[in-house]
Amino acid sequence: MEKYEIREIADEAEMIVQDHCARLMKTIGEFGYSGDQKIAFVQVALSQLLGGSLDLWLETHGGDAETLGRFVSARVDAKKHRDEDAKKRDLH
């Protein structure tokens, strides 16, 4: 596969995920929960989504839990760095 084809696939996958997340958040909002109930509902729904995503990842990667662990750790680290950078920008 050529590099441009990989980039095209990655761009399309990112677009699909962003669209799905936007529709999911809209749907969650339509349930009518507010305050603490809304927070709890969103947390439970996102936990279910994460669990399903992890299961699907494992199924499509031959059950490679070690690589999944490294991938999840890298995502957590990246989020921490983004948050730290945002905090530094806000302080200046």
N, C-alpha and C positions, 0 to 999 in steps of 0.2 A: 504494500500500500504506500502510495506517495505521501509526502509530508502535507501537501495541500489537502489531500483527501482526509487525513486524520484531523486536521484543523477544522474542516467543514463538518465532520461528524461531531467533533467536540462542541462546535458552535451550535449545531442543531440540538444536541442533547441539552446544553445549557439553556437554550430557549424553551425547550419543552418543560424542563424542571422549573424554571422561573414562572412559566404560565401556570403550571400545575399548582405551585405554591400559592400564587396569587388567587387562583380559583378556590383553593382549599381554605385560605384565610377568609375569603368572602363568604363561603358556605358556613364556616364556623361562626362568623358574625351573625348569620341569619337565624341561628338557633335562639337568639334572644336572651342569652345569659348576660348578666352584668356583674360588675364588681368581682368579689372573690369567686363566685360561681363561674364567671367567664374565664378567669385565670386558671381555675382548676380544670375546666373543660378543655381549654387550649392545651394545657400541659398533658392531659390524658390523651387527647387526640394526637398530639405530636409524638408522644411516647409510642402509641400504636403505629404511627407512620414510620418512626425510626426502627421499631422492631421488624416491621414488614420489609423495610429497605435493607436491613442487615440480613434477614433471611434470604431475600432475593439475591443480594450480593454473594452470599455463601453458596447458593445454588448455582450461580453463573460462574463462580470461580473455584469450583471443585471442593468446596468446604475448607478453603485455605484460611483458617481463623488467625493464623500468625500474621499473614499479610494484612488481613482486615484490622487486626489490633494496631499495627503500625500506621495504617491509613487513618484510623480514627484518632490515634494520638497526634498525628501530623495535623489533622483538622483542628483539634483542640488547641494545639500550640499556635497554629496560624490565627485562630480567633483571639487568643490571649495577646498576640503581637498586634493585631488590628486594634483591640481595645486599648492597649497601652499607647499606641500611636495616636489614637483619637483623644485619649486623656491628655497627652502631651500637647496636642494642638489646642485643646480647650484651655489649657493653663497659660498659653501664650497670647 
